[in-house]
C-alpha cells in the first residue's frame, strides 16, 4: 500500500469516486469530490463522546449504503478537533473532527474528516480539498475514474473480518471494588476501551415502548457497546431487571438476564440442567414436613448434603453424616421457613471440585479446588486452595453443556469427579477472576475482552430481493 511519504502515481478523480475508509471499517463508499469545501465530511449519526477528558474519543455509526438503514457500521476514533463548518447553504455547525486513512486504487493517505448527518444527501461522504493531495488531478466533467468498488461486500463475511479494532464503551455492573472489577477496568483500558463501573442498585429505568432508558445518578446512561454484569446474589432480582433493560435497548450483555436469574435459583437451575442432560448429584426437593423420609429416600443413603436454595460461596451448605442428622438439619431449615435441596454426597470427590471457566462457548481454563482441613466444601472464600488442572474431554463437554443450558457467555462451572462421570454442582454467572487467573497464570479477563470485541462487530446484512 503506497503512503503519502512515497512518490505516488497520478490519480484522476471525477466529481464522484468510490473510496474506502479501512480504519473505520467502511470498505466501500461513494464520495462526492468538492474542491469548494475545505474539510471532508462523513455521514454519521448517534455521535457521542466518551473516554477521559485528556484524550477524548468519539463514537458514531454510519449507514454506508443510501436507503439501507438496516446496515449499521459502529465506529470510534480519537477527537483531533472541534470545528465550526459552514454547509453549502450557509448554515454553520460545530462538528467533531477525526483523522482516518483514505484508500483509493491501492494508495492510502491520512485525511481529516468532520462528522455530520448527511442522510438527506445522495453521497454519504464529501471529499474536501485538503484530502486531495498534489498527485490527484480533478476531471470535473466525469465520474468513477478510479476502480469501482461494490456494496456487495456488506453482504459477505469479509465485511466483518475487515473490521478494525475500535475503542469500545463498556459498562461493568458491580457494587464491589474487588479483584475482578479492577481487572475488568485495567484490562479494558489497556486495550484502549472506556470501561465504567456502574453500581447496579443505583440504576433506575424508564420503561416505555418507544425509548426505553437506563438512568444513573440523575442522568440517562449513554449507549454502551457491551455490558459485563457482576450481579451479587443479594440483588439478583433487581440486577437481572437492569440487565433486561439493557437488553431491551439492544446492548450486548455478556450474560443475559434470564441466565443470571435461572443460575441463582438452585431448584430451577437443577431442573434446567436435568433437561439438558447434564450430569449432577441425585437431588430432591419437597415443601411438606411430612415428606422428609421420602425426600431422603429419593436421594439415597447418608451422608447427604442439605443446601439452602439461596446459598453462595459454600454458606448454607451442610453435610449430614447420618440419616438422623439429615432429618435434624431438614427440620431446622423448615423451622426457619427456608427453601432447600437434598443431594447425594459424592464421597470419592474427597473435598475437591473442579472450576471450569467458560467464555463464549469454550472452556478457557480450569482449576482444582481443595477444601480447608476438615471442611468438605472447596470454596476459596472458605480457606480452600486451588491449582491448575487438566480436564478430560467428558468434563469439558459437561461444562460446556451446563453453561449452554443457561445461555451464559461467561460462566464458572463447578463439577465433581465421581465414579459415574463428572457431576455439576453449580453454574456461577459471576465467577471470580482472582483464583482462576492466579492458579492458571492465564489472562482470563483478556480472553473475555477478545470474545466481546468479536461479538460487537457488525454482521453482514441480507441482500434485498428486487421485484420482477
Residue pairs with C-beta under 8 A, 6 or more apart in sequence:
1 103
1 106
1 107
1 108
2 8
2 9
2 106
2 107
2 108
3 108
3 109
4 109
4 110
4 133
8 107
8 133
8 135
9 107
9 135
10 135
10 136
10 137
11 104
11 105
11 107
11 135
11 136
11 137
11 146
12 136
12 137
12 138
12 139
12 145
12 146
13 33
13 127
13 132
13 136
13 137
13 138
13 139
13 145
13 146
14 33
14 138
14 139
14 140
14 141
14 142
14 143
14 144
14 145
15 32
15 33
15 138
15 139
15 140
15 141
15 142
15 143
16 30
16 31
16 32
16 33
16 123
16 143
16 144
17 30
17 31
17 33
17 104
17 127
17 143
17 144
17 145
17 146
18 28
18 29
18 30
18 31
18 104
18 144
18 146
18 147
18 148
18 149
19 29
19 30
19 31
19 102
19 103
19 104
19 125
19 127
19 149
20 26
20 27
20 28
20 29
20 102
20 103
20 104
20 149
21 29
21 42
21 100
21 101
21 102
21 103
22 101
22 103
22 108
22 162
22 164
23 77
23 100
23 101
23 164
24 62
24 73
24 75
24 77
24 100
24 164
25 73
25 75
25 159
25 162
25 163
25 164
25 166
25 458
26 62
26 64
26 73
26 75
27 149
27 153
27 154
27 158
27 159
27 162
28 64
28 149
28 150
28 151
28 153
28 154
29 64
29 124
29 125
29 149
30 123
30 124
30 125
31 40
31 123
31 124
31 125
31 126
31 127
32 121
32 122
32 123
32 125
32 126
32 127
33 127
33 132
33 138
34 126
34 127
34 128
34 129
35 128
35 129
35 132
35 138
36 88
36 129
37 88
37 126
37 128
37 129
38 128
38 129
38 130
39 83
39 85
39 97
39 112
39 113
39 114
39 128
39 130
39 131
40 102
40 111
40 112
40 113
40 114
40 125
40 126
40 127
40 128
40 130
40 131
41 85
41 95
41 113
41 114
41 115
41 116
41 118
41 125
41 126
41 128
42 62
42 113
42 114
42 115
42 116
42 118
42 124
42 125
43 62
43 63
43 116
43 117
43 118
43 119
43 121
43 124
43 125
44 60
44 61
44 62
44 75
44 115
44 116
44 117
45 60
45 61
45 62
45 63
45 117
45 119
46 59
46 60
46 61
46 223
47 58
47 59
47 60
47 96
47 115
48 58
48 59
48 60
48 222
48 223
49 56
49 57
49 58
49 59
49 79
49 96
50 56
50 57
50 58
50 59
50 76
50 167
50 169
50 194
50 222
51 57
51 167
51 194
52 194
55 78
56 78
56 79
57 76
57 77
57 78
57 79
57 167
57 194
58 76
58 77
58 78
58 79
58 96
58 98
58 115
59 74
59 75
59 76
59 167
59 169
59 223
59 225
60 74
60 75
60 76
60 115
61 72
61 73
61 74
61 75
62 72
62 73
62 75
62 124
63 69
63 71
63 72
63 73
63 119
63 124
64 71
64 73
64 124
64 151
64 154
65 71
65 151
65 154
66 122
66 124
68 461
68 464
70 461
71 154
71 458
71 461
72 458
73 458
74 166
74 225
74 456
74 458
75 166
76 166
76 167
76 168
77 98
77 99
77 100
77 166
77 167
78 98
78 99
79 96
79 97
79 98
80 97
80 98
80 99
80 112
81 96
81 97
81 112
82 94
82 95
82 96
82 97
83 94
83 95
83 97
83 114
84 92
84 93
84 94
84 95
85 92
85 93
85 94
85 95
85 114
85 116
86 92
87 93
93 116
95 114
95 115
95 116
96 114
96 115
97 112
97 113
97 114
97 115
98 112
98 113
98 115
99 110
99 111
99 112
99 113
100 110
100 111
100 113
101 108
101 109
101 110
101 111
102 108
102 109
102 110
102 111
102 127
102 131
104 146
105 146
105 147
109 133
111 127
111 130
111 131
112 130
112 131
118 124
118 125
118 126
132 138
139 145
153 159
154 460
154 461
155 460
155 461
155 462
155 463
156 460
157 460
159 458
159 460
160 457
160 458
160 459
160 460
163 457
163 458
165 191
165 192
165 453
167 192
167 193
167 194
168 188
168 193
168 194
168 225
168 226
168 452
168 453
168 456
169 193
169 194
169 196
169 222
169 223
169 224
169 225
170 188
170 193
170 194
170 195
170 196
170 224
170 225
170 226
170 227
170 228
170 452
171 195
171 196
171 197
171 198
171 221
171 224
171 226
171 227
171 228
171 246
172 181
172 184
172 185
172 195
172 196
172 197
172 198
172 227
172 228
172 230
173 198
173 200
173 203
173 227
173 228
173 229
173 230
173 231
173 239
173 242
173 243
174 180
174 181
174 197
174 198
174 199
174 200
174 230
175 199
175 200
175 201
175 232
175 235
176 230
176 232
178 432
178 434
179 432
179 433
179 434
180 230
180 430
180 432
180 433
180 434
181 197
181 230
183 433
183 434
183 437
183 445
184 195
184 228
184 230
184 433
184 445
184 448
185 195
185 197
186 445
187 443
187 445
187 446
187 449
188 194
188 195
188 449
189 195
191 449
191 453
193 449
198 216
198 221
199 216
200 229
200 231
200 232
200 235
200 238
200 239
200 242
201 235
201 238
202 216
202 217
203 214
203 215
203 216
203 221
203 242
203 245
204 214
204 215
204 216
205 212
205 213
205 214
205 215
205 241
205 242
205 245
206 212
206 213
206 214
206 215
206 220
207 245
212 245
212 248
212 249
213 220
213 221
213 245
213 249
214 220
214 221
214 242
214 245
214 246
214 249
215 221
223 249
223 251
224 246
224 251
225 251
225 252
225 452
225 456
226 251
226 252
226 253
226 254
226 452
226 455
226 456
227 243
227 246
227 251
227 252
227 253
227 254
228 254
228 410
228 448
228 452
229 239
229 243
229 253
229 254
229 255
229 260
229 429
229 430
230 430
231 239
231 240
231 243
231 260
231 429
231 430
232 239
232 430
233 264
233 310
233 312
236 260
236 261
236 264
237 261
239 260
240 257
240 258
240 260
240 261
241 257
243 253
243 255
243 256
243 257
243 260
244 257
246 253
247 253
247 256
247 257
252 452
252 455
252 456
254 409
254 410
254 448
254 451
254 452
255 408
255 409
255 410
255 411
255 429
255 430
256 407
256 408
258 406
258 407
259 406
259 407
259 408
259 429
260 429
260 430
262 268
262 269
262 272
262 406
263 269
263 406
263 408
263 411
263 427
263 428
263 429
264 429
265 309
266 307
266 309
266 310
266 311
266 341
266 426
267 285
267 309
267 339
267 341
269 406
269 426
269 427
270 280
270 283
270 341
272 405
272 406
273 280
273 402
273 405
273 424
273 427
274 280
275 405
276 401
276 402
276 404
276 405
277 401
278 398
278 401
278 402
278 405
278 424
279 398
279 418
279 420
279 421
279 422
279 423
279 424
280 423
280 424
280 425
281 305
281 343
281 344
281 345
281 346
281 416
281 418
281 423
281 425
282 298
282 299
282 300
282 343
282 344
283 299
283 341
283 342
283 343
283 344
284 295
284 296
284 298
284 299
284 341
284 342
284 343
285 295
285 339
285 340
285 341
285 342
286 292
286 294
286 295
289 331
289 334
292 327
292 330
292 331
293 327
295 330
295 342
296 302
296 304
296 323
296 326
296 327
296 330
296 342
298 342
299 342
299 343
299 344
300 344
301 323
302 320
302 321
302 322
302 323
302 325
302 326
302 345
303 319
303 320
303 321
303 322
303 345
303 347
304 319
304 320
304 326
304 342
304 343
304 344
304 345
305 317
305 318
305 319
305 320
305 342
305 343
305 344
305 345
306 317
306 318
306 320
306 326
306 329
306 330
306 333
306 340
306 341
306 342
306 343
307 316
307 317
307 318
307 340
307 341
307 342
307 343
308 315
308 316
308 317
308 333
308 338
308 339
308 340
309 338
309 339
309 340
309 341
310 316
310 338
310 339
311 317
313 379
313 381
313 382
314 377
314 379
314 381
314 382
316 338
316 340
317 377
318 329
319 345
319 376
320 326
320 328
320 329
326 342
330 340
330 342
333 340
345 376
346 416
346 418
346 423
348 417
348 418
348 419
349 416
349 417
349 418
351 370
351 371
351 375
351 376
351 377
351 378
352 368
352 369
352 370
352 371
352 378
352 416
352 417
353 368
353 369
353 378
353 414
353 415
353 416
353 425
354 366
354 367
354 368
354 369
354 389
354 391
354 395
354 414
354 415
354 416
354 417
354 422
355 366
355 367
355 369
355 386
355 412
355 413
355 414
355 431
355 435
355 436
356 363
356 365
356 366
356 391
356 395
356 396
356 399
356 412
356 413
356 414
356 415
357 363
357 364
357 365
357 366
357 411
357 412
357 413
357 431
357 436
357 444
358 364
358 399
358 400
358 403
358 408
358 410
358 411
358 412
358 413
359 409
359 410
359 444
359 447
359 448
359 451
360 409
360 451
360 454
360 455
361 400
361 403
361 404
362 400
363 391
363 396
363 399
363 400
364 442
364 444
364 447
365 388
365 436
365 440
365 442
365 444
366 388
366 389
366 390
366 391
366 395
366 399
366 440
367 386
367 387
367 388
367 389
367 435
367 436
367 439
367 440
368 386
368 387
368 388
368 389
369 378
369 379
369 380
369 384
369 385
369 386
369 435
370 378
370 384
370 385
370 386
371 377
371 378
371 379
371 382
371 383
371 384
372 382
372 383
372 384
372 385
375 382
375 383
375 384
377 384
378 384
380 386
380 432
380 435
386 435
386 436
386 438
386 439
387 439
388 439
388 440
388 441
391 399
392 422
394 421
394 422
395 415
395 417
395 422
398 413
398 415
398 421
398 422
398 424
399 413
399 415
399 422
399 424
402 411
402 413
402 415
402 424
402 427
403 411
403 413
403 427
405 427
406 427
406 429
408 427
408 429
409 451
409 455
410 429
410 431
410 448
411 427
411 428
411 429
411 431
412 427
412 428
412 431
412 432
412 436
413 424
413 426
413 427
413 428
414 424
414 425
414 426
414 427
414 428
415 422
415 423
415 424
415 425
416 422
416 423
416 425
433 444
433 445
436 442
436 444
437 443
437 444
437 445
